[in-house]
């Protein structure tokens, strides 16, 4: 019989897979932490967009909007822009966008 020495043994494959799993487990919490930061930054960016649309509404109508419904109804914002990526609602308070 010919002894075939090419290829990997089961032990070698298990060692490689365990190292890959360990690296994945070490990086997963960091990825989840970055996701929260990205969602918070997305909310800040959306709040600035709404502030800009409030200014445009004031210029066009000579009066500030009383609520987000005014901006949505007149086409300044979409319905989906009422809520941040984190799930928080944006409301207009004293002429400025606020996250509630």
Jmol script that loads the backbone (N, CA, C; Angstrom):
load data "model"
ATOM      1  N   UNK A   1       0.815  -1.187   0.000  1.00  0.00           N
ATOM      2  CA  UNK A   1       0.000   0.000   0.000  1.00  0.00           C
ATOM      3  C   UNK A   1       0.862   1.255   0.000  1.00  0.00           C
ATOM      4  N   UNK A   2       0.318   2.277  -0.643  1.00  0.00           N
ATOM      5  CA  UNK A   2       1.015   3.545  -0.715  1.00  0.00           C
ATOM      6  C   UNK A   2       0.486   4.440   0.399  1.00  0.00           C
ATOM      7  N   UNK A   3       1.385   5.072   1.141  1.00  0.00           N
ATOM      8  CA  UNK A   3       0.993   5.963   2.238  1.00  0.00           C
ATOM      9  C   UNK A   3       0.825   7.368   1.675  1.00  0.00           C
ATOM     10  N   UNK A   4      -0.389   7.915   1.733  1.00  0.00           N
ATOM     11  CA  UNK A   4      -0.696   9.252   1.224  1.00  0.00           C
ATOM     12  C   UNK A   4      -0.490  10.253   2.348  1.00  0.00           C
ATOM     13  N   UNK A   5       0.506  11.126   2.229  1.00  0.00           N
ATOM     14  CA  UNK A   5       0.806  12.099   3.282  1.00  0.00           C
ATOM     15  C   UNK A   5       0.349  13.499   2.917  1.00  0.00           C
ATOM     16  N   UNK A   6      -0.355  13.652   1.807  1.00  0.00           N
ATOM     17  CA  UNK A   6      -0.850  14.966   1.409  1.00  0.00           C
ATOM     18  C   UNK A   6      -2.155  15.259   2.137  1.00  0.00           C
ATOM     19  N   UNK A   7      -2.389  16.574   2.419  1.00  0.00           N
ATOM     20  CA  UNK A   7      -3.633  16.980   3.043  1.00  0.00           C
ATOM     21  C   UNK A   7      -3.453  17.274   4.525  1.00  0.00           C
ATOM     22  N   UNK A   8      -4.535  17.627   5.159  1.00  0.00           N
ATOM     23  CA  UNK A   8      -4.525  17.986   6.575  1.00  0.00           C
ATOM     24  C   UNK A   8      -5.142  16.863   7.392  1.00  0.00           C
ATOM     25  N   UNK A   9      -4.665  16.746   8.621  1.00  0.00           N
ATOM     26  CA  UNK A   9      -5.277  15.790   9.533  1.00  0.00           C
ATOM     27  C   UNK A   9      -6.461  16.451  10.213  1.00  0.00           C
ATOM     28  N   UNK A  10      -7.275  15.655  10.840  1.00  0.00           N
ATOM     29  CA  UNK A  10      -8.431  16.196  11.565  1.00  0.00           C
ATOM     30  C   UNK A  10      -7.973  17.098  12.694  1.00  0.00           C
ATOM     31  N   UNK A  11      -6.906  16.750  13.375  1.00  0.00           N
ATOM     32  CA  UNK A  11      -6.386  17.562  14.469  1.00  0.00           C
ATOM     33  C   UNK A  11      -5.953  18.940  13.960  1.00  0.00           C
ATOM     34  N   UNK A  12      -5.278  18.974  12.835  1.00  0.00           N
ATOM     35  CA  UNK A  12      -4.854  20.264  12.280  1.00  0.00           C
ATOM     36  C   UNK A  12      -6.058  21.124  11.898  1.00  0.00           C
ATOM     37  N   UNK A  13      -7.052  20.525  11.311  1.00  0.00           N
ATOM     38  CA  UNK A  13      -8.269  21.261  10.949  1.00  0.00           C
ATOM     39  C   UNK A  13      -8.982  21.791  12.182  1.00  0.00           C
ATOM     40  N   UNK A  14      -9.054  21.002  13.237  1.00  0.00           N
ATOM     41  CA  UNK A  14      -9.710  21.448  14.471  1.00  0.00           C
ATOM     42  C   UNK A  14      -8.953  22.608  15.099  1.00  0.00           C
ATOM     43  N   UNK A  15      -7.624  22.570  15.063  1.00  0.00           N
ATOM     44  CA  UNK A  15      -6.820  23.662  15.626  1.00  0.00           C
ATOM     45  C   UNK A  15      -7.066  24.953  14.842  1.00  0.00           C
ATOM     46  N   UNK A  16      -7.062  24.871  13.526  1.00  0.00           N
ATOM     47  CA  UNK A  16      -7.296  26.060  12.693  1.00  0.00           C
ATOM     48  C   UNK A  16      -8.695  26.617  12.931  1.00  0.00           C
ATOM     49  N   UNK A  17      -9.698  25.759  12.970  1.00  0.00           N
ATOM     50  CA  UNK A  17     -11.070  26.214  13.203  1.00  0.00           C
ATOM     51  C   UNK A  17     -11.237  26.818  14.590  1.00  0.00           C
ATOM     52  N   UNK A  18     -10.567  26.269  15.595  1.00  0.00           N
ATOM     53  CA  UNK A  18     -10.671  26.838  16.944  1.00  0.00           C
ATOM     54  C   UNK A  18      -9.996  28.208  17.011  1.00  0.00           C
ATOM     55  N   UNK A  19      -8.914  28.395  16.281  1.00  0.00           N
ATOM     56  CA  UNK A  19      -8.257  29.714  16.250  1.00  0.00           C
ATOM     57  C   UNK A  19      -9.154  30.738  15.560  1.00  0.00           C
ATOM     58  N   UNK A  20      -9.771  30.344  14.460  1.00  0.00           N
ATOM     59  CA  UNK A  20     -10.692  31.251  13.767  1.00  0.00           C
ATOM     60  C   UNK A  20     -11.873  31.608  14.666  1.00  0.00           C
ATOM     61  N   UNK A  21     -12.416  30.633  15.379  1.00  0.00           N
ATOM     62  CA  UNK A  21     -13.531  30.890  16.294  1.00  0.00           C
ATOM     63  C   UNK A  21     -13.102  31.825  17.420  1.00  0.00           C
ATOM     64  N   UNK A  22     -11.909  31.655  17.937  1.00  0.00           N
ATOM     65  CA  UNK A  22     -11.407  32.515  19.012  1.00  0.00           C
ATOM     66  C   UNK A  22     -11.259  33.953  18.531  1.00  0.00           C
ATOM     67  N   UNK A  23     -10.704  34.134  17.349  1.00  0.00           N
ATOM     68  CA  UNK A  23     -10.569  35.491  16.791  1.00  0.00           C
ATOM     69  C   UNK A  23     -11.947  36.121  16.590  1.00  0.00           C
ATOM     70  N   UNK A  24     -12.896  35.354  16.094  1.00  0.00           N
ATOM     71  CA  UNK A  24     -14.254  35.859  15.901  1.00  0.00           C
ATOM     72  C   UNK A  24     -14.880  36.272  17.230  1.00  0.00           C
ATOM     73  N   UNK A  25     -14.721  35.458  18.265  1.00  0.00           N
ATOM     74  CA  UNK A  25     -15.294  35.776  19.576  1.00  0.00           C
ATOM     75  C   UNK A  25     -14.639  36.998  20.201  1.00  0.00           C
ATOM     76  N   UNK A  26     -13.386  37.228  19.905  1.00  0.00           N
ATOM     77  CA  UNK A  26     -12.702  38.406  20.448  1.00  0.00           C
ATOM     78  C   UNK A  26     -13.110  39.691  19.738  1.00  0.00           C
ATOM     79  N   UNK A  27     -13.431  39.605  18.457  1.00  0.00           N
ATOM     80  CA  UNK A  27     -13.779  40.815  17.707  1.00  0.00           C
ATOM     81  C   UNK A  27     -15.269  41.135  17.730  1.00  0.00           C
ATOM     82  N   UNK A  28     -16.124  40.195  18.022  1.00  0.00           N
ATOM     83  CA  UNK A  28     -17.565  40.418  17.998  1.00  0.00           C
ATOM     84  C   UNK A  28     -18.017  41.532  18.945  1.00  0.00           C
ATOM     85  N   UNK A  29     -17.577  41.566  20.214  1.00  0.00           N
ATOM     86  CA  UNK A  29     -18.014  42.670  21.080  1.00  0.00           C
ATOM     87  C   UNK A  29     -17.595  44.039  20.554  1.00  0.00           C
ATOM     88  N   UNK A  30     -16.435  44.131  19.935  1.00  0.00           N
ATOM     89  CA  UNK A  30     -15.971  45.394  19.382  1.00  0.00           C
ATOM     90  C   UNK A  30     -16.863  45.837  18.232  1.00  0.00           C
ATOM     91  N   UNK A  31     -17.280  44.901  17.396  1.00  0.00           N
ATOM     92  CA  UNK A  31     -18.164  45.221  16.275  1.00  0.00           C
ATOM     93  C   UNK A  31     -19.517  45.708  16.792  1.00  0.00           C
ATOM     94  N   UNK A  32     -20.047  45.067  17.816  1.00  0.00           N
ATOM     95  CA  UNK A  32     -21.332  45.475  18.381  1.00  0.00           C
ATOM     96  C   UNK A  32     -21.238  46.862  19.007  1.00  0.00           C
ATOM     97  N   UNK A  33     -20.111  47.183  19.619  1.00  0.00           N
ATOM     98  CA  UNK A  33     -19.905  48.494  20.224  1.00  0.00           C
ATOM     99  C   UNK A  33     -19.872  49.567  19.130  1.00  0.00           C
ATOM    100  N   UNK A  34     -19.224  49.282  18.029  1.00  0.00           N
ATOM    101  CA  UNK A  34     -19.147  50.240  16.919  1.00  0.00           C
ATOM    102  C   UNK A  34     -20.525  50.462  16.300  1.00  0.00           C
ATOM    103  N   UNK A  35     -21.355  49.442  16.268  1.00  0.00           N
ATOM    104  CA  UNK A  35     -22.694  49.582  15.713  1.00  0.00           C
ATOM    105  C   UNK A  35     -23.509  50.599  16.508  1.00  0.00           C
ATOM    106  N   UNK A  36     -23.379  50.584  17.830  1.00  0.00           N
ATOM    107  CA  UNK A  36     -24.095  51.552  18.664  1.00  0.00           C
ATOM    108  C   UNK A  36     -23.608  52.966  18.384  1.00  0.00           C
ATOM    109  N   UNK A  37     -22.309  53.132  18.218  1.00  0.00           N
ATOM    110  CA  UNK A  37     -21.747  54.453  17.913  1.00  0.00           C
ATOM    111  C   UNK A  37     -22.269  54.946  16.561  1.00  0.00           C
ATOM    112  N   UNK A  38     -22.323  54.051  15.590  1.00  0.00           N
ATOM    113  CA  UNK A  38     -22.808  54.423  14.252  1.00  0.00           C
ATOM    114  C   UNK A  38     -24.273  54.839  14.312  1.00  0.00           C
ATOM    115  N   UNK A  39     -25.075  54.120  15.074  1.00  0.00           N
ATOM    116  CA  UNK A  39     -26.492  54.493  15.198  1.00  0.00           C
ATOM    117  C   UNK A  39     -26.658  55.851  15.866  1.00  0.00           C
ATOM    118  N   UNK A  40     -25.853  56.119  16.898  1.00  0.00           N
ATOM    119  CA  UNK A  40     -25.928  57.423  17.555  1.00  0.00           C
ATOM    120  C   UNK A  40     -25.518  58.541  16.608  1.00  0.00           C
ATOM    121  N   UNK A  41     -24.461  58.324  15.830  1.00  0.00           N
ATOM    122  CA  UNK A  41     -24.024  59.326  14.863  1.00  0.00           C
ATOM    123  C   UNK A  41     -25.076  59.526  13.776  1.00  0.00           C
ATOM    124  N   UNK A  42     -25.741  58.460  13.383  1.00  0.00           N
ATOM    125  CA  UNK A  42     -26.813  58.566  12.401  1.00  0.00           C
ATOM    126  C   UNK A  42     -27.959  59.409  12.909  1.00  0.00           C
ATOM    127  N   UNK A  43     -28.252  59.290  14.184  1.00  0.00           N
ATOM    128  CA  UNK A  43     -29.320  60.086  14.794  1.00  0.00           C
ATOM    129  C   UNK A  43     -28.924  61.564  14.828  1.00  0.00           C
ATOM    130  N   UNK A  44     -27.668  61.844  15.160  1.00  0.00           N
ATOM    131  CA  UNK A  44     -27.188  63.235  15.171  1.00  0.00           C
ATOM    132  C   UNK A  44     -27.261  63.835  13.769  1.00  0.00           C
ATOM    133  N   UNK A  45     -26.882  63.064  12.766  1.00  0.00           N
ATOM    134  CA  UNK A  45     -26.928  63.545  11.385  1.00  0.00           C
ATOM    135  C   UNK A  45     -28.366  63.813  10.956  1.00  0.00           C
ATOM    136  N   UNK A  46     -29.276  62.922  11.296  1.00  0.00           N
ATOM    137  CA  UNK A  46     -30.682  63.108  10.933  1.00  0.00           C
ATOM    138  C   UNK A  46     -31.255  64.333  11.634  1.00  0.00           C
ATOM    139  N   UNK A  47     -30.848  64.558  12.865  1.00  0.00           N
ATOM    140  CA  UNK A  47     -31.314  65.741  13.601  1.00  0.00           C
ATOM    141  C   UNK A  47     -30.855  67.014  12.886  1.00  0.00           C
ATOM    142  N   UNK A  48     -29.644  67.030  12.362  1.00  0.00           N
ATOM    143  CA  UNK A  48     -29.151  68.200  11.626  1.00  0.00           C
ATOM    144  C   UNK A  48     -29.910  68.386  10.308  1.00  0.00           C
ATOM    145  N   UNK A  49     -30.265  67.289   9.665  1.00  0.00           N
ATOM    146  CA  UNK A  49     -31.063  67.369   8.435  1.00  0.00           C
ATOM    147  C   UNK A  49     -32.417  67.993   8.738  1.00  0.00           C
ATOM    148  N   UNK A  50     -33.038  67.549   9.810  1.00  0.00           N
ATOM    149  CA  UNK A  50     -34.350  68.104  10.191  1.00  0.00           C
ATOM    150  C   UNK A  50     -34.216  69.582  10.534  1.00  0.00           C
ATOM    151  N   UNK A  51     -33.142  69.974  11.223  1.00  0.00           N
ATOM    152  CA  UNK A  51     -32.923  71.396  11.516  1.00  0.00           C
ATOM    153  C   UNK A  51     -32.819  72.204  10.224  1.00  0.00           C
ATOM    154  N   UNK A  52     -32.127  71.664   9.230  1.00  0.00           N
ATOM    155  CA  UNK A  52     -32.021  72.343   7.945  1.00  0.00           C
ATOM    156  C   UNK A  52     -33.365  72.471   7.251  1.00  0.00           C
ATOM    157  N   UNK A  53     -34.175  71.443   7.334  1.00  0.00           N
ATOM    158  CA  UNK A  53     -35.498  71.480   6.712  1.00  0.00           C
ATOM    159  C   UNK A  53     -36.428  72.449   7.455  1.00  0.00           C
ATOM    160  N   UNK A  54     -36.233  72.582   8.761  1.00  0.00           N
ATOM    161  CA  UNK A  54     -37.011  73.564   9.515  1.00  0.00           C
ATOM    162  C   UNK A  54     -36.703  74.961   9.006  1.00  0.00           C
ATOM    163  N   UNK A  55     -35.412  75.258   8.773  1.00  0.00           N
ATOM    164  CA  UNK A  55     -35.022  76.568   8.244  1.00  0.00           C
ATOM    165  C   UNK A  55     -35.617  76.810   6.861  1.00  0.00           C
ATOM    166  N   UNK A  56     -35.576  75.783   5.996  1.00  0.00           N
ATOM    167  CA  UNK A  56     -36.176  75.933   4.666  1.00  0.00           C
ATOM    168  C   UNK A  56     -37.678  76.190   4.756  1.00  0.00           C
ATOM    169  N   UNK A  57     -38.341  75.496   5.656  1.00  0.00           N
ATOM    170  CA  UNK A  57     -39.784  75.689   5.846  1.00  0.00           C
ATOM    171  C   UNK A  57     -40.067  77.125   6.280  1.00  0.00           C
ATOM    172  N   UNK A  58     -39.240  77.633   7.215  1.00  0.00           N
ATOM    173  CA  UNK A  58     -39.427  79.016   7.688  1.00  0.00           C
ATOM    174  C   UNK A  58     -39.223  80.022   6.565  1.00  0.00           C
ATOM    175  N   UNK A  59     -38.220  79.791   5.713  1.00  0.00           N
ATOM    176  CA  UNK A  59     -37.966  80.711   4.602  1.00  0.00           C
ATOM    177  C   UNK A  59     -39.132  80.687   3.615  1.00  0.00           C
ATOM    178  N   UNK A  60     -39.632  79.509   3.303  1.00  0.00           N
ATOM    179  CA  UNK A  60     -40.718  79.391   2.327  1.00  0.00           C
ATOM    180  C   UNK A  60     -42.055  79.876   2.859  1.00  0.00           C
ATOM    181  N   UNK A  61     -42.335  79.642   4.136  1.00  0.00           N
ATOM    182  CA  UNK A  61     -43.671  79.920   4.688  1.00  0.00           C
ATOM    183  C   UNK A  61     -43.718  81.098   5.646  1.00  0.00           C
ATOM    184  N   UNK A  62     -42.583  81.694   5.955  1.00  0.00           N
ATOM    185  CA  UNK A  62     -42.468  82.840   6.857  1.00  0.00           C
ATOM    186  C   UNK A  62     -42.978  82.551   8.259  1.00  0.00           C
ATOM    187  N   UNK A  63     -43.037  81.286   8.617  1.00  0.00           N
ATOM    188  CA  UNK A  63     -43.433  80.870   9.960  1.00  0.00           C
ATOM    189  C   UNK A  63     -42.804  79.504  10.230  1.00  0.00           C
ATOM    190  N   UNK A  64     -42.396  79.251  11.454  1.00  0.00           N
ATOM    191  CA  UNK A  64     -41.788  77.946  11.737  1.00  0.00           C
ATOM    192  C   UNK A  64     -42.839  76.835  11.760  1.00  0.00           C
ATOM    193  N   UNK A  65     -42.429  75.610  11.453  1.00  0.00           N
ATOM    194  CA  UNK A  65     -43.394  74.497  11.528  1.00  0.00           C
ATOM    195  C   UNK A  65     -43.756  74.211  12.984  1.00  0.00           C
ATOM    196  N   UNK A  66     -44.993  73.820  13.200  1.00  0.00           N
ATOM    197  CA  UNK A  66     -45.425  73.531  14.569  1.00  0.00           C
ATOM    198  C   UNK A  66     -45.096  72.102  14.977  1.00  0.00           C
ATOM    199  N   UNK A  67     -44.930  71.224  13.975  1.00  0.00           N
ATOM    200  CA  UNK A  67     -44.630  69.833  14.287  1.00  0.00           C
ATOM    201  C   UNK A  67     -43.970  69.170  13.079  1.00  0.00           C
ATOM    202  N   UNK A  68     -43.518  67.946  13.277  1.00  0.00           N
ATOM    203  CA  UNK A  68     -42.926  67.171  12.186  1.00  0.00           C
ATOM    204  C   UNK A  68     -43.961  66.916  11.094  1.00  0.00           C
ATOM    205  N   UNK A  69     -45.239  66.846  11.468  1.00  0.00           N
ATOM    206  CA  UNK A  69     -46.296  66.610  10.489  1.00  0.00           C
ATOM    207  C   UNK A  69     -46.339  67.698   9.423  1.00  0.00           C
ATOM    208  N   UNK A  70     -46.059  68.951   9.814  1.00  0.00           N
ATOM    209  CA  UNK A  70     -46.028  70.034   8.840  1.00  0.00           C
ATOM    210  C   UNK A  70     -44.942  69.798   7.794  1.00  0.00           C
ATOM    211  N   UNK A  71     -43.759  69.392   8.256  1.00  0.00           N
ATOM    212  CA  UNK A  71     -42.645  69.147   7.339  1.00  0.00           C
ATOM    213  C   UNK A  71     -42.930  67.961   6.419  1.00  0.00           C
ATOM    214  N   UNK A  72     -43.551  66.933   6.952  1.00  0.00           N
ATOM    215  CA  UNK A  72     -43.848  65.737   6.162  1.00  0.00           C
ATOM    216  C   UNK A  72     -44.968  66.022   5.155  1.00  0.00           C
ATOM    217  N   UNK A  73     -45.998  66.715   5.607  1.00  0.00           N
ATOM    218  CA  UNK A  73     -47.149  66.991   4.755  1.00  0.00           C
ATOM    219  C   UNK A  73     -46.767  67.859   3.551  1.00  0.00           C
ATOM    220  N   UNK A  74     -45.854  68.816   3.761  1.00  0.00           N
ATOM    221  CA  UNK A  74     -45.462  69.719   2.672  1.00  0.00           C
ATOM    222  C   UNK A  74     -44.264  69.207   1.877  1.00  0.00           C
ATOM    223  N   UNK A  75     -43.783  68.007   2.190  1.00  0.00           N
ATOM    224  CA  UNK A  75     -42.741  67.385   1.386  1.00  0.00           C
ATOM    225  C   UNK A  75     -41.311  67.742   1.760  1.00  0.00           C
ATOM    226  N   UNK A  76     -41.109  68.357   2.898  1.00  0.00           N
ATOM    227  CA  UNK A  76     -39.745  68.685   3.328  1.00  0.00           C
ATOM    228  C   UNK A  76     -39.022  67.464   3.887  1.00  0.00           C
ATOM    229  N   UNK A  77     -39.762  66.548   4.449  1.00  0.00           N
ATOM    230  CA  UNK A  77     -39.208  65.312   5.007  1.00  0.00           C
ATOM    231  C   UNK A  77     -40.083  64.138   4.593  1.00  0.00           C
ATOM    232  N   UNK A  78     -39.500  62.949   4.679  1.00  0.00           N
ATOM    233  CA  UNK A  78     -40.257  61.716   4.464  1.00  0.00           C
ATOM    234  C   UNK A  78     -40.720  61.181   5.813  1.00  0.00           C
ATOM    235  N   UNK A  79     -41.727  60.355   5.772  1.00  0.00           N
ATOM    236  CA  UNK A  79     -42.252  59.747   7.006  1.00  0.00           C
ATOM    237  C   UNK A  79     -41.169  58.960   7.740  1.00  0.00           C
ATOM    238  N   UNK A  80     -40.279  58.334   6.996  1.00  0.00           N
ATOM    239  CA  UNK A  80     -39.218  57.526   7.615  1.00  0.00           C
ATOM    240  C   UNK A  80     -38.191  58.374   8.354  1.00  0.00           C
ATOM    241  N   UNK A  81     -38.146  59.672   8.077  1.00  0.00           N
ATOM    242  CA  UNK A  81     -37.185  60.549   8.743  1.00  0.00           C
ATOM    243  C   UNK A  81     -37.707  61.062  10.082  1.00  0.00           C
ATOM    244  N   UNK A  82     -38.834  60.598  10.488  1.00  0.00           N
ATOM    245  CA  UNK A  82     -39.397  60.976  11.782  1.00  0.00           C
ATOM    246  C   UNK A  82     -38.693  60.239  12.931  1.00  0.00           C
ATOM    247  N   UNK A  83     -38.078  59.097  12.606  1.00  0.00           N
ATOM    248  CA  UNK A  83     -37.469  58.227  13.620  1.00  0.00           C
ATOM    249  C   UNK A  83     -35.994  58.008  13.295  1.00  0.00           C
ATOM    250  N   UNK A  84     -35.154  58.076  14.341  1.00  0.00           N
ATOM    251  CA  UNK A  84     -33.715  57.829  14.209  1.00  0.00           C
ATOM    252  C   UNK A  84     -33.451  56.347  13.956  1.00  0.00           C
ATOM    253  N   UNK A  85     -32.255  56.019  13.444  1.00  0.00           N
ATOM    254  CA  UNK A  85     -31.895  54.601  13.286  1.00  0.00           C
ATOM    255  C   UNK A  85     -31.920  53.840  14.608  1.00  0.00           C
ATOM    256  N   UNK A  86     -31.711  54.553  15.714  1.00  0.00           N
ATOM    257  CA  UNK A  86     -31.742  53.902  17.024  1.00  0.00           C
ATOM    258  C   UNK A  86     -33.163  53.664  17.518  1.00  0.00           C
ATOM    259  N   UNK A  87     -34.164  54.231  16.818  1.00  0.00           N
ATOM    260  CA  UNK A  87     -35.562  54.042  17.197  1.00  0.00           C
ATOM    261  C   UNK A  87     -36.159  55.228  17.921  1.00  0.00           C
ATOM    262  N   UNK A  88     -35.337  56.203  18.302  1.00  0.00           N
ATOM    263  CA  UNK A  88     -35.837  57.396  18.994  1.00  0.00           C
ATOM    264  C   UNK A  88     -36.603  58.297  18.023  1.00  0.00           C
ATOM    265  N   UNK A  89     -37.608  58.983  18.537  1.00  0.00           N
ATOM    266  CA  UNK A  89     -38.418  59.887  17.730  1.00  0.00           C
ATOM    267  C   UNK A  89     -37.773  61.270  17.715  1.00  0.00           C
ATOM    268  N   UNK A  90     -37.935  61.973  16.605  1.00  0.00           N
ATOM    269  CA  UNK A  90     -37.490  63.364  16.499  1.00  0.00           C
ATOM    270  C   UNK A  90     -38.727  64.233  16.533  1.00  0.00           C
ATOM    271  N   UNK A  91     -38.686  65.254  17.380  1.00  0.00           N
ATOM    272  CA  UNK A  91     -39.797  66.196  17.490  1.00  0.00           C
ATOM    273  C   UNK A  91     -39.263  67.611  17.383  1.00  0.00           C
ATOM    274  N   UNK A  92     -40.144  68.540  17.076  1.00  0.00           N
ATOM    275  CA  UNK A  92     -39.763  69.942  16.988  1.00  0.00           C
ATOM    276  C   UNK A  92     -40.145  70.623  18.287  1.00  0.00           C
ATOM    277  N   UNK A  93     -39.140  71.215  18.942  1.00  0.00           N
ATOM    278  CA  UNK A  93     -39.348  71.934  20.197  1.00  0.00           C
ATOM    279  C   UNK A  93     -38.698  73.305  20.049  1.00  0.00           C
ATOM    280  N   UNK A  94     -39.494  74.357  20.191  1.00  0.00           N
ATOM    281  CA  UNK A  94     -39.005  75.740  20.071  1.00  0.00           C
ATOM    282  C   UNK A  94     -38.272  75.966  18.759  1.00  0.00           C
ATOM    283  N   UNK A  95     -38.773  75.417  17.678  1.00  0.00           N
ATOM    284  CA  UNK A  95     -38.193  75.637  16.363  1.00  0.00           C
ATOM    285  C   UNK A  95     -36.953  74.831  16.058  1.00  0.00           C
ATOM    286  N   UNK A  96     -36.589  73.877  16.910  1.00  0.00           N
ATOM    287  CA  UNK A  96     -35.416  73.049  16.688  1.00  0.00           C
ATOM    288  C   UNK A  96     -35.783  71.581  16.821  1.00  0.00           C
ATOM    289  N   UNK A  97     -35.036  70.750  16.110  1.00  0.00           N
ATOM    290  CA  UNK A  97     -35.264  69.300  16.190  1.00  0.00           C
ATOM    291  C   UNK A  97     -34.658  68.770  17.475  1.00  0.00           C
ATOM    292  N   UNK A  98     -35.396  67.948  18.180  1.00  0.00           N
ATOM    293  CA  UNK A  98     -34.940  67.320  19.421  1.00  0.00           C
ATOM    294  C   UNK A  98     -35.245  65.839  19.359  1.00  0.00           C
ATOM    295  N   UNK A  99     -34.347  65.045  19.880  1.00  0.00           N
ATOM    296  CA  UNK A  99     -34.543  63.596  19.956  1.00  0.00           C
ATOM    297  C   UNK A  99     -35.258  63.283  21.260  1.00  0.00           C
ATOM    298  N   UNK A 100     -36.345  62.565  21.167  1.00  0.00           N
ATOM    299  CA  UNK A 100     -37.109  62.197  22.379  1.00  0.00           C
ATOM    300  C   UNK A 100     -37.044  60.726  22.601  1.00  0.00           C
TER     301      UNK A 100
END
end "model"
wireframe off; spacefill off
backbone 0.3
color backbone group
